[in-house]
Amino acid sequence: MVYFWNGKVLIPLERNQAVEHKKGSTQYFEMPAPQSPVRLSESSRLVFILRLPPGVDPASYTLFQLVTLGGSRRTRSQPGRRGGLLTWAVDIEKNDESSLITYSLAVRDLPTGEWSFSPSSSNDGYCFGVDPSAPGQ
């Protein structure tokens, strides 16, 4: 499970099952609804917490930028890269040792829009949206 850490409490991200689509050489993953009910304010640094059992690599989780089309959200293709999906860099730090190991996933300068963390081993999507911050923040 992936959570947003606001400095005080953990907020669970929306969990979805992405559906894979292929059109010729184009591949994308789609999730229902035009936006996530989990809304975050734009910030220079957002921190997420990932809880995993021992032996699972946190680097297997990728952050995908989504685009809203026709009432649903889908992954975006990387410009100029055939078959590649647009992703965002994530800094991973291990937090502690326990039966479930937690990792903090820090993301810098994430633009407004829809986003999803997804493990390479499944079509699970942990979704959230980033809204513009209020003026003066």
N, CA, C and O atoms as a GROMACS GRO file, in nm:
protein
  548
    1MET      N    1   0.084  -0.118   0.000
    1MET     CA    2   0.000   0.000   0.000
    1MET      C    3   0.089   0.124   0.000
    1MET      O    4   0.198   0.125   0.058
    2VAL      N    5   0.040   0.229  -0.066
    2VAL     CA    6   0.113   0.355  -0.074
    2VAL      C    7   0.029   0.463  -0.006
    2VAL      O    8  -0.092   0.472  -0.027
    3TYR      N    9   0.096   0.545   0.076
    3TYR     CA   10   0.030   0.652   0.150
    3TYR      C   11   0.100   0.784   0.122
    3TYR      O   12   0.218   0.787   0.089
    4PHE      N   13   0.026   0.894   0.134
    4PHE     CA   14   0.086   1.027   0.133
    4PHE      C   15   0.114   1.065   0.278
    4PHE      O   16   0.029   1.044   0.365
    5TRP      N   17   0.232   1.120   0.305
    5TRP     CA   18   0.270   1.165   0.439
    5TRP      C   19   0.267   1.317   0.440
    5TRP      O   20   0.348   1.382   0.373
    6ASN      N   21   0.173   1.374   0.519
    6ASN     CA   22   0.162   1.520   0.524
    6ASN      C   23   0.240   1.580   0.640
    6ASN      O   24   0.226   1.698   0.671
    7GLY      N   25   0.324   1.498   0.706
    7GLY     CA   26   0.404   1.544   0.818
    7GLY      C   27   0.340   1.510   0.951
    7GLY      O   28   0.404   1.519   1.055
    8LYS      N   29   0.212   1.469   0.949
    8LYS     CA   30   0.140   1.435   1.071
    8LYS      C   31   0.071   1.299   1.062
    8LYS      O   32   0.081   1.219   1.155
    9VAL      N   33   0.003   1.273   0.952
    9VAL     CA   34  -0.071   1.148   0.936
    9VAL      C   35  -0.047   1.089   0.798
    9VAL      O   36  -0.008   1.158   0.704
   10LEU      N   37  -0.072   0.957   0.787
   10LEU     CA   38  -0.064   0.888   0.659
   10LEU      C   39  -0.203   0.891   0.594
   10LEU      O   40  -0.303   0.858   0.658
   11ILE      N   41  -0.207   0.928   0.468
   11ILE     CA   42  -0.333   0.933   0.393
   11ILE      C   43  -0.323   0.827   0.283
   11ILE      O   44  -0.238   0.837   0.195
   12PRO      N   45  -0.411   0.724   0.287
   12PRO     CA   46  -0.403   0.621   0.183
   12PRO      C   47  -0.438   0.677   0.045
   12PRO      O   48  -0.532   0.755   0.031
   13LEU      N   49  -0.362   0.636  -0.055
   13LEU     CA   50  -0.392   0.676  -0.192
   13LEU      C   51  -0.506   0.590  -0.246
   13LEU      O   52  -0.531   0.480  -0.195
   14GLU      N   53  -0.575   0.640  -0.347
   14GLU     CA   54  -0.682   0.566  -0.412
   14GLU      C   55  -0.622   0.442  -0.479
   14GLU      O   56  -0.523   0.451  -0.551
   15ARG      N   57  -0.683   0.326  -0.453
   15ARG     CA   58  -0.633   0.203  -0.514
   15ARG      C   59  -0.725   0.162  -0.628
   15ARG      O   60  -0.847   0.154  -0.611
   16ASN      N   61  -0.666   0.137  -0.744
   16ASN     CA   62  -0.738   0.099  -0.865
   16ASN      C   63  -0.669  -0.019  -0.932
   16ASN      O   64  -0.553  -0.049  -0.904
   17GLN      N   65  -0.741  -0.083  -1.019
   17GLN     CA   66  -0.684  -0.187  -1.104
   17GLN      C   67  -0.681  -0.130  -1.246
   17GLN      O   68  -0.786  -0.106  -1.305
   18ALA      N   69  -0.564  -0.108  -1.300
   18ALA     CA   70  -0.550  -0.052  -1.434
   18ALA      C   71  -0.577  -0.161  -1.538
   18ALA      O   72  -0.542  -0.277  -1.520
   19VAL      N   73  -0.641  -0.120  -1.648
   19VAL     CA   74  -0.668  -0.212  -1.758
   19VAL      C   75  -0.572  -0.179  -1.872
   19VAL      O   76  -0.562  -0.064  -1.914
   20GLU      N   77  -0.502  -0.281  -1.920
   20GLU     CA   78  -0.405  -0.262  -2.029
   20GLU      C   79  -0.476  -0.255  -2.163
   20GLU      O   80  -0.566  -0.335  -2.191
   21HIS      N   81  -0.436  -0.159  -2.247
   21HIS     CA   82  -0.488  -0.144  -2.383
   21HIS      C   83  -0.371  -0.137  -2.480
   21HIS      O   84  -0.266  -0.081  -2.447
   22LYS      N   85  -0.389  -0.194  -2.599
   22LYS     CA   86  -0.287  -0.185  -2.704
   22LYS      C   87  -0.355  -0.145  -2.833
   22LYS      O   88  -0.457  -0.202  -2.872
   23LYS      N   89  -0.296  -0.045  -2.898
   23LYS     CA   90  -0.340  -0.001  -3.030
   23LYS      C   91  -0.216   0.004  -3.118
   23LYS      O   92  -0.139   0.100  -3.110
   24GLY      N   93  -0.196  -0.096  -3.199
   24GLY     CA   94  -0.075  -0.103  -3.280
   24GLY      C   95   0.046  -0.115  -3.190
   24GLY      O   96   0.053  -0.205  -3.106
   25SER      N   97   0.141  -0.024  -3.206
   25SER     CA   98   0.261  -0.026  -3.122
   25SER      C   99   0.241   0.057  -2.994
   25SER      O  100   0.331   0.065  -2.911
   26THR      N  101   0.124   0.119  -2.980
   26THR     CA  102   0.095   0.201  -2.863
   26THR      C  103   0.032   0.117  -2.753
   26THR      O  104  -0.063   0.042  -2.778
   27GLN      N  105   0.084   0.130  -2.633
   27GLN     CA  106   0.031   0.060  -2.517
   27GLN      C  107   0.004   0.163  -2.408
   27GLN      O  108   0.083   0.255  -2.389
   28TYR      N  109  -0.108   0.147  -2.336
   28TYR     CA  110  -0.135   0.233  -2.222
   28TYR      C  111  -0.219   0.157  -2.121
   28TYR      O  112  -0.280   0.055  -2.153
   29PHE      N  113  -0.223   0.209  -2.000
   29PHE     CA  114  -0.303   0.152  -1.892
   29PHE      C  115  -0.407   0.256  -1.852
   29PHE      O  116  -0.376   0.374  -1.842
   30GLU      N  117  -0.530   0.210  -1.830
   30GLU     CA  118  -0.641   0.301  -1.805
   30GLU      C  119  -0.710   0.269  -1.673
   30GLU      O  120  -0.723   0.152  -1.636
   31MET      N  121  -0.753   0.375  -1.603
   31MET     CA  122  -0.825   0.362  -1.476
   31MET      C  123  -0.954   0.442  -1.483
   31MET      O  124  -0.960   0.545  -1.551
   32PRO      N  125  -1.059   0.397  -1.413
   32PRO     CA  126  -1.187   0.467  -1.419
   32PRO      C  127  -1.182   0.604  -1.349
   32PRO      O  128  -1.097   0.630  -1.264
   33ALA      N  129  -1.275   0.689  -1.388
   33ALA     CA  130  -1.297   0.823  -1.331
   33ALA      C  131  -1.196   0.924  -1.386
   33ALA      O  132  -1.080   0.890  -1.407
   34PRO      N  133  -1.240   1.046  -1.408
   34PRO     CA  134  -1.151   1.148  -1.465
   34PRO      C  135  -1.044   1.198  -1.369
   34PRO      O  136  -0.941   1.250  -1.413
   35GLN      N  137  -1.067   1.184  -1.237
   35GLN     CA  138  -0.963   1.226  -1.142
   35GLN      C  139  -0.977   1.147  -1.013
   35GLN      O  140  -1.082   1.092  -0.982
   36SER      N  141  -0.867   1.142  -0.939
   36SER     CA  142  -0.864   1.072  -0.811
   36SER      C  143  -0.936   1.155  -0.705
   36SER      O  144  -0.929   1.278  -0.708
   37PRO      N  145  -1.004   1.089  -0.610
   37PRO     CA  146  -1.062   1.163  -0.498
   37PRO      C  147  -0.955   1.210  -0.399
   37PRO      O  148  -0.982   1.296  -0.316
   38VAL      N  149  -0.834   1.154  -0.406
   38VAL     CA  150  -0.724   1.195  -0.319
   38VAL      C  151  -0.654   1.314  -0.385
   38VAL      O  152  -0.591   1.299  -0.490
   39ARG      N  153  -0.667   1.432  -0.323
   39ARG     CA  154  -0.614   1.555  -0.380
   39ARG      C  155  -0.503   1.610  -0.291
   39ARG      O  156  -0.520   1.620  -0.170
   40LEU      N  157  -0.390   1.645  -0.350
   40LEU     CA  158  -0.276   1.704  -0.280
   40LEU      C  159  -0.249   1.841  -0.339
   40LEU      O  160  -0.277   1.866  -0.456
   41SER      N  161  -0.193   1.930  -0.258
   41SER     CA  162  -0.155   2.062  -0.307
   41SER      C  163  -0.015   2.057  -0.365
   41SER      O  164   0.074   1.988  -0.314
   42GLU      N  165   0.004   2.131  -0.473
   42GLU     CA  166   0.134   2.140  -0.538
   42GLU      C  167   0.238   2.186  -0.436
   42GLU      O  168   0.213   2.278  -0.358
   43SER      N  169   0.355   2.121  -0.438
   43SER     CA  170   0.461   2.152  -0.344
   43SER      C  171   0.594   2.118  -0.408
   43SER      O  172   0.601   2.039  -0.502
   44SER      N  173   0.703   2.179  -0.356
   44SER     CA  174   0.835   2.150  -0.411
   44SER      C  175   0.879   2.007  -0.376
   44SER      O  176   0.965   1.951  -0.443
   45ARG      N  177   0.819   1.949  -0.270
   45ARG     CA  178   0.855   1.812  -0.230
   45ARG      C  179   0.734   1.744  -0.168
   45ARG      O  180   0.675   1.795  -0.072
   46LEU      N  181   0.697   1.629  -0.223
   46LEU     CA  182   0.590   1.547  -0.169
   46LEU      C  183   0.651   1.416  -0.122
   46LEU      O  184   0.738   1.360  -0.189
   47VAL      N  185   0.605   1.367  -0.007
   47VAL     CA  186   0.660   1.243   0.048
   47VAL      C  187   0.548   1.140   0.059
   47VAL      O  188   0.440   1.167   0.112
   48PHE      N  189   0.577   1.021   0.010
   48PHE     CA  190   0.485   0.909   0.015
   48PHE      C  191   0.552   0.797   0.095
   48PHE      O  192   0.674   0.786   0.097
   49ILE      N  193   0.472   0.716   0.161
   49ILE     CA  194   0.523   0.604   0.240
   49ILE      C  195   0.474   0.475   0.175
   49ILE      O  196   0.356   0.459   0.145
   50LEU      N  197   0.566   0.384   0.153
   50LEU     CA  198   0.540   0.256   0.090
   50LEU      C  199   0.571   0.147   0.192
   50LEU      O  200   0.682   0.140   0.244
   51ARG      N  201   0.472   0.061   0.221
   51ARG     CA  202   0.493  -0.050   0.313
   51ARG      C  203   0.502  -0.179   0.232
   51ARG      O  204   0.413  -0.211   0.154
   52LEU      N  205   0.612  -0.251   0.253
   52LEU     CA  206   0.637  -0.374   0.177
   52LEU      C  207   0.686  -0.486   0.268
   52LEU      O  208   0.752  -0.458   0.369
   53PRO      N  209   0.655  -0.611   0.235
   53PRO     CA  210   0.714  -0.721   0.309
   53PRO      C  211   0.863  -0.733   0.274
   53PRO      O  212   0.905  -0.685   0.169
   54PRO      N  213   0.941  -0.796   0.361
   54PRO     CA  214   1.084  -0.812   0.331
   54PRO      C  215   1.105  -0.882   0.196
   54PRO      O  216   1.030  -0.972   0.159
   55GLY      N  217   1.208  -0.839   0.124
   55GLY     CA  218   1.242  -0.901  -0.003
   55GLY      C  219   1.179  -0.836  -0.125
   55GLY      O  220   1.216  -0.868  -0.238
   56VAL      N  221   1.083  -0.744  -0.105
   56VAL     CA  222   1.022  -0.675  -0.219
   56VAL      C  223   1.098  -0.546  -0.242
   56VAL      O  224   1.118  -0.467  -0.150
   57ASP      N  225   1.140  -0.524  -0.365
   57ASP     CA  226   1.222  -0.409  -0.401
   57ASP      C  227   1.134  -0.284  -0.420
   57ASP      O  228   1.046  -0.286  -0.505
   58PRO      N  229   1.156  -0.178  -0.343
   58PRO     CA  230   1.076  -0.056  -0.359
   58PRO      C  231   1.096   0.009  -0.496
   58PRO      O  232   1.009   0.083  -0.542
   59ALA      N  233   1.209  -0.018  -0.560
   59ALA     CA  234   1.235   0.039  -0.693
   59ALA      C  235   1.145  -0.024  -0.800
   59ALA      O  236   1.143   0.022  -0.914
   60SER      N  237   1.071  -0.130  -0.763
   60SER     CA  238   0.976  -0.189  -0.858
   60SER      C  239   0.851  -0.102  -0.871
   60SER      O  240   0.767  -0.128  -0.958
   61TYR      N  241   0.837   0.000  -0.786
   61TYR     CA  242   0.724   0.093  -0.794
   61TYR      C  243   0.765   0.213  -0.879
   61TYR      O  244   0.868   0.276  -0.854
   62THR      N  245   0.684   0.242  -0.978
   62THR     CA  246   0.711   0.352  -1.071
   62THR      C  247   0.599   0.455  -1.057
   62THR      O  248   0.484   0.419  -1.036
   63LEU      N  249   0.634   0.583  -1.071
   63LEU     CA  250   0.535   0.690  -1.068
   63LEU      C  251   0.505   0.731  -1.212
   63LEU      O  252   0.592   0.778  -1.285
   64PHE      N  253   0.380   0.712  -1.251
   64PHE     CA  254   0.334   0.743  -1.387
   64PHE      C  255   0.250   0.869  -1.388
   64PHE      O  256   0.165   0.890  -1.301
   65GLN      N  257   0.274   0.954  -1.488
   65GLN     CA  258   0.186   1.069  -1.509
   65GLN      C  259   0.067   1.021  -1.591
   65GLN      O  260   0.083   0.947  -1.688
   66LEU      N  261  -0.053   1.063  -1.550
   66LEU     CA  262  -0.175   1.022  -1.618
   66LEU      C  263  -0.236   1.140  -1.691
   66LEU      O  264  -0.214   1.256  -1.654
   67VAL      N  265  -0.314   1.112  -1.794
   67VAL     CA  266  -0.388   1.213  -1.866
   67VAL      C  267  -0.535   1.171  -1.863
   67VAL      O  268  -0.567   1.052  -1.872
   68THR      N  269  -0.625   1.269  -1.849
   68THR     CA  270  -0.768   1.240  -1.848
   68THR      C  271  -0.823   1.251  -1.989
   68THR      O  272  -0.810   1.354  -2.055
   69LEU      N  273  -0.885   1.142  -2.034
   69LEU     CA  274  -0.947   1.137  -2.166
   69LEU      C  275  -1.078   1.058  -2.157
   69LEU      O  276  -1.079   0.948  -2.102
   70GLY      N  277  -1.187   1.114  -2.209
   70GLY     CA  278  -1.313   1.040  -2.215
   70GLY      C  279  -1.363   0.990  -2.082
   70GLY      O  280  -1.420   0.881  -2.075
   71GLY      N  281  -1.344   1.065  -1.975
   71GLY     CA  282  -1.396   1.027  -1.845
   71GLY      C  283  -1.312   0.926  -1.768
   71GLY      O  284  -1.356   0.877  -1.665
   72SER      N  285  -1.191   0.895  -1.817
   72SER     CA  286  -1.102   0.804  -1.745
   72SER      C  287  -0.960   0.860  -1.748
   72SER      O  288  -0.931   0.958  -1.817
   73ARG      N  289  -0.873   0.796  -1.671
   73ARG     CA  290  -0.731   0.836  -1.666
   73ARG      C  291  -0.648   0.727  -1.730
   73ARG      O  292  -0.677   0.608  -1.716
   74ARG      N  293  -0.543   0.768  -1.801
   74ARG     CA  294  -0.454   0.669  -1.863
   74ARG      C  295  -0.310   0.717  -1.860
   74ARG      O  296  -0.282   0.836  -1.851
   75THR      N  297  -0.220   0.620  -1.868
   75THR     CA  298  -0.078   0.653  -1.874
   75THR      C  299  -0.049   0.725  -2.004
   75THR      O  300  -0.121   0.710  -2.103
   76ARG      N  301   0.059   0.802  -2.003
   76ARG     CA  302   0.100   0.879  -2.121
   76ARG      C  303   0.224   0.816  -2.182
   76ARG      O  304   0.310   0.763  -2.112
   77SER      N  305   0.231   0.822  -2.314
   77SER     CA  306   0.351   0.774  -2.385
   77SER      C  307   0.461   0.878  -2.373
   77SER      O  308   0.435   0.998  -2.370
   78GLN      N  309   0.583   0.830  -2.366
   78GLN     CA  310   0.698   0.918  -2.360
   78GLN      C  311   0.725   0.972  -2.500
   78GLN      O  312   0.738   0.893  -2.593
   79PRO      N  313   0.733   1.105  -2.516
   79PRO     CA  314   0.756   1.161  -2.650
   79PRO      C  315   0.883   1.107  -2.712
   79PRO      O  316   0.989   1.105  -2.648
   80GLY      N  317   0.873   1.062  -2.837
   80GLY     CA  318   0.989   1.015  -2.911
   80GLY      C  319   1.040   0.878  -2.871
   80GLY      O  320   1.141   0.832  -2.923
   81ARG      N  321   0.971   0.812  -2.779
   81ARG     CA  322   1.016   0.679  -2.737
   81ARG      C  323   0.903   0.580  -2.759
   81ARG      O  324   0.805   0.578  -2.684
   82ARG      N  325   0.916   0.501  -2.859
   82ARG     CA  326   0.812   0.407  -2.897
   82ARG      C  327   0.787   0.303  -2.788
   82ARG      O  328   0.879   0.232  -2.745
   83GLY      N  329   0.663   0.296  -2.743
   83GLY     CA  330   0.626   0.197  -2.642
   83GLY      C  331   0.661   0.233  -2.500
   83GLY      O  332   0.618   0.164  -2.407
   84GLY      N  333   0.738   0.340  -2.478
   84GLY     CA  334   0.776   0.380  -2.343
   84GLY      C  335   0.670   0.468  -2.280
   84GLY      O  336   0.608   0.550  -2.349
   85LEU      N  337   0.648   0.453  -2.149
   85LEU     CA  338   0.550   0.533  -2.077
   85LEU      C  339   0.620   0.643  -2.000
   85LEU      O  340   0.732   0.624  -1.950
   86LEU      N  341   0.555   0.758  -1.990
   86LEU     CA  342   0.609   0.874  -1.920
   86LEU      C  343   0.609   0.847  -1.770
   86LEU      O  344   0.504   0.817  -1.712
   87THR      N  345   0.726   0.857  -1.707
   87THR     CA  346   0.741   0.834  -1.563
   87THR      C  347   0.809   0.953  -1.498
   87THR      O  348   0.858   1.042  -1.568
   88TRP      N  349   0.812   0.956  -1.364
   88TRP     CA  350   0.872   1.066  -1.289
   88TRP      C  351   0.973   1.007  -1.192
   88TRP      O  352   0.950   0.901  -1.134
   89ALA      N  353   1.085   1.076  -1.172
   89ALA     CA  354   1.190   1.030  -1.081
   89ALA      C  355   1.143   1.034  -0.935
   89ALA      O  356   1.073   1.126  -0.893
   90VAL      N  357   1.182   0.931  -0.859
   90VAL     CA  358   1.146   0.918  -0.719
   90VAL      C  359   1.272   0.886  -0.640
   90VAL      O  360   1.348   0.797  -0.678
   91ASP      N  361   1.295   0.957  -0.529
   91ASP     CA  362   1.407   0.928  -0.438
   91ASP      C  363   1.356   0.833  -0.330
   91ASP      O  364   1.258   0.863  -0.262
   92ILE      N  365   1.422   0.718  -0.314
   92ILE     CA  366   1.377   0.615  -0.220
   92ILE      C  367   1.472   0.608  -0.101
   92ILE      O  368   1.593   0.602  -0.118
   93GLU      N  369   1.415   0.610   0.021
   93GLU     CA  370   1.493   0.594   0.144
   93GLU      C  371   1.426   0.489   0.230
   93GLU      O  372   1.304   0.491   0.247
   94LYS      N  373   1.505   0.398   0.285
   94LYS     CA  374   1.453   0.296   0.375
   94LYS      C  375   1.433   0.359   0.512
   94LYS      O  376   1.520   0.430   0.562
   95ASN      N  377   1.316   0.332   0.574
   95ASN     CA  378   1.286   0.394   0.704
   95ASN      C  379   1.319   0.307   0.824
   95ASN      O  380   1.381   0.356   0.918
   96ASP      N  381   1.280   0.178   0.825
   96ASP     CA  382   1.306   0.096   0.944
   96ASP      C  383   1.299  -0.052   0.912
   96ASP      O  384   1.261  -0.093   0.802
   97GLU      N  385   1.336  -0.132   1.011
   97GLU     CA  386   1.329  -0.278   1.001
   97GLU      C  387   1.212  -0.326   1.087
   97GLU      O  388   1.207  -0.295   1.206
   98SER      N  389   1.121  -0.399   1.030
   98SER     CA  390   1.010  -0.461   1.103
   98SER      C  391   0.953  -0.569   1.012
   98SER      O  392   1.010  -0.600   0.908
   99SER      N  393   0.838  -0.626   1.052
   99SER     CA  394   0.778  -0.729   0.966
   99SER      C  395   0.737  -0.668   0.832
   99SER      O  396   0.740  -0.736   0.729
  100LEU      N  397   0.698  -0.541   0.834
  100LEU     CA  398   0.674  -0.467   0.710
  100LEU      C  399   0.775  -0.354   0.706
  100LEU      O  400   0.778  -0.270   0.796
  101ILE      N  401   0.857  -0.351   0.606
  101ILE     CA  402   0.958  -0.247   0.593
  101ILE      C  403   0.893  -0.127   0.524
  101ILE      O  404   0.820  -0.144   0.426
  102THR      N  405   0.918  -0.008   0.575
  102THR     CA  406   0.862   0.110   0.512
  102THR      C  407   0.971   0.189   0.442
  102THR      O  408   1.086   0.193   0.486
  103TYR      N  409   0.934   0.250   0.333
  103TYR     CA  410   1.023   0.334   0.254
  103TYR      C  411   0.956   0.467   0.233
  103TYR      O  412   0.834   0.473   0.215
  104SER      N  413   1.033   0.575   0.235
  104SER     CA  414   0.977   0.704   0.195
  104SER      C  415   1.014   0.727   0.049
  104SER      O  416   1.128   0.705   0.008
  105LEU      N  417   0.916   0.771  -0.026
  105LEU     CA  418   0.935   0.802  -0.168
  105LEU      C  419   0.917   0.952  -0.184
  105LEU      O  420   0.805   1.002  -0.175
  106ALA      N  421   1.023   1.023  -0.205
  106ALA     CA  422   1.018   1.169  -0.217
  106ALA      C  423   1.014   1.208  -0.364
  106ALA      O  424   1.091   1.156  -0.446
  107VAL      N  425   0.924   1.299  -0.396
  107VAL     CA  426   0.907   1.344  -0.534
  107VAL      C  427   0.923   1.495  -0.535
  107VAL      O  428   0.862   1.566  -0.455
  108ARG      N  429   1.004   1.545  -0.625
  108ARG     CA  430   1.030   1.690  -0.632
  108ARG      C  431   0.962   1.753  -0.752
  108ARG      O  432   0.959   1.696  -0.862
  109ASP      N  433   0.906   1.872  -0.728
  109ASP     CA  434   0.850   1.958  -0.834
  109ASP      C  435   0.752   1.884  -0.925
  109ASP      O  436   0.758   1.897  -1.047
  110LEU      N  437   0.662   1.809  -0.865
  110LEU     CA  438   0.561   1.734  -0.941
  110LEU      C  439   0.459   1.832  -0.996
  110LEU      O  440   0.398   1.906  -0.918
  111PRO      N  441   0.437   1.835  -1.127
  111PRO     CA  442   0.339   1.927  -1.184
  111PRO      C  443   0.196   1.888  -1.147
  111PRO      O  444   0.170   1.774  -1.110
  112THR      N  445   0.105   1.984  -1.156
  112THR     CA  446  -0.035   1.956  -1.130
  112THR      C  447  -0.085   1.851  -1.230
  112THR      O  448  -0.034   1.841  -1.341
  113GLY      N  449  -0.183   1.773  -1.188
  113GLY     CA  450  -0.240   1.671  -1.274
  113GLY      C  451  -0.265   1.542  -1.198
  113GLY      O  452  -0.262   1.541  -1.074
  114GLU      N  453  -0.289   1.436  -1.270
  114GLU     CA  454  -0.320   1.305  -1.214
  114GLU      C  455  -0.198   1.215  -1.220
  114GLU      O  456  -0.122   1.218  -1.317
  115TRP      N  457  -0.178   1.134  -1.113
  115TRP     CA  458  -0.058   1.051  -1.099
  115TRP      C  459  -0.093   0.916  -1.041
  115TRP      O  460  -0.196   0.901  -0.975
  116SER      N  461  -0.009   0.816  -1.064
  116SER     CA  462  -0.030   0.683  -1.009
  116SER      C  463   0.103   0.613  -0.987
  116SER      O  464   0.187   0.606  -1.077
  117PHE      N  465   0.122   0.560  -0.864
  117PHE     CA  466   0.232   0.468  -0.837
  117PHE      C  467   0.183   0.329  -0.876
  117PHE      O  468   0.069   0.294  -0.848
  118SER      N  469   0.268   0.251  -0.939
  118SER     CA  470   0.229   0.115  -0.976
  118SER      C  471   0.350   0.023  -0.969
  118SER      O  472   0.458   0.058  -1.016
  119PRO      N  473   0.332  -0.097  -0.908
  119PRO     CA  474   0.442  -0.194  -0.905
  119PRO      C  475   0.455  -0.263  -1.040
  119PRO      O  476   0.356  -0.282  -1.111
  120SER      N  477   0.576  -0.302  -1.074
  120SER     CA  478   0.598  -0.369  -1.203
  120SER      C  479   0.536  -0.508  -1.206
  120SER      O  480   0.518  -0.565  -1.314
  121SER      N  481   0.503  -0.563  -1.089
  121SER     CA  482   0.451  -0.700  -1.081
  121SER      C  483   0.299  -0.711  -1.094
  121SER      O  484   0.246  -0.822  -1.096
  122SER      N  485   0.228  -0.596  -1.105
  122SER     CA  486   0.081  -0.604  -1.115
  122SER      C  487   0.027  -0.479  -1.184
  122SER      O  488   0.102  -0.387  -1.217
  123ASN      N  489  -0.104  -0.478  -1.206
  123ASN     CA  490  -0.171  -0.361  -1.264
  123ASN      C  491  -0.235  -0.275  -1.157
  123ASN      O  492  -0.319  -0.190  -1.187
  124ASP      N  493  -0.197  -0.295  -1.031
  124ASP     CA  494  -0.248  -0.210  -0.924
  124ASP      C  495  -0.198  -0.069  -0.944
  124ASP      O  496  -0.081  -0.048  -0.978
  125GLY      N  497  -0.286   0.028  -0.924
  125GLY     CA  498  -0.248   0.168  -0.931
  125GLY      C  499  -0.286   0.237  -0.802
  125GLY      O  500  -0.398   0.221  -0.754
  126TYR      N  501  -0.193   0.315  -0.745
  126TYR     CA  502  -0.218   0.393  -0.625
  126TYR      C  503  -0.220   0.540  -0.669
  126TYR      O  504  -0.115   0.600  -0.691
  127CYS      N  505  -0.341   0.595  -0.682
  127CYS     CA  506  -0.361   0.721  -0.754
  127CYS      C  507  -0.382   0.840  -0.662
  127CYS      O  508  -0.427   0.827  -0.548
  128PHE      N  509  -0.346   0.957  -0.714
  128PHE     CA  510  -0.368   1.084  -0.648
  128PHE      C  511  -0.364   1.193  -0.752
  128PHE      O  512  -0.313   1.174  -0.863
  129GLY      N  513  -0.417   1.309  -0.716
  129GLY     CA  514  -0.409   1.425  -0.803
  129GLY      C  515  -0.335   1.537  -0.733
  129GLY      O  516  -0.340   1.547  -0.610
  130VAL      N  517  -0.267   1.620  -0.810
  130VAL     CA  518  -0.196   1.737  -0.755
  130VAL      C  519  -0.266   1.860  -0.810
  130VAL      O  520  -0.276   1.879  -0.932
  131ASP      N  521  -0.315   1.944  -0.718
  131ASP     CA  522  -0.385   2.068  -0.754
  131ASP      C  523  -0.291   2.186  -0.732
  131ASP      O  524  -0.199   2.177  -0.652
  132PRO      N  525  -0.315   2.298  -0.803
  132PRO     CA  526  -0.231   2.416  -0.780
  132PRO      C  527  -0.240   2.462  -0.634
  132PRO      O  528  -0.348   2.457  -0.575
  133SER      N  529  -0.130   2.506  -0.579
  133SER     CA  530  -0.133   2.556  -0.441
  133SER      C  531  -0.199   2.695  -0.441
  133SER      O  532  -0.200   2.766  -0.541
  134ALA      N  533  -0.252   2.730  -0.325
  134ALA     CA  534  -0.318   2.860  -0.312
  134ALA      C  535  -0.213   2.971  -0.326
  134ALA      O  536  -0.098   2.951  -0.288
  135PRO      N  537  -0.251   3.087  -0.381
  135PRO     CA  538  -0.154   3.197  -0.396
  135PRO      C  539  -0.091   3.232  -0.262
  135PRO      O  540  -0.159   3.237  -0.159
  136GLY      N  541   0.039   3.258  -0.264
  136GLY     CA  542   0.112   3.296  -0.145
  136GLY      C  543   0.162   3.179  -0.064
  136GLY      O  544   0.222   3.198   0.042
  137GLN      N  545   0.140   3.055  -0.111
  137GLN     CA  546   0.190   2.939  -0.036
  137GLN      C  547   0.316   2.885  -0.099
  137GLN      O  548   0.372   2.788  -0.050
   0.00000   0.00000   0.00000
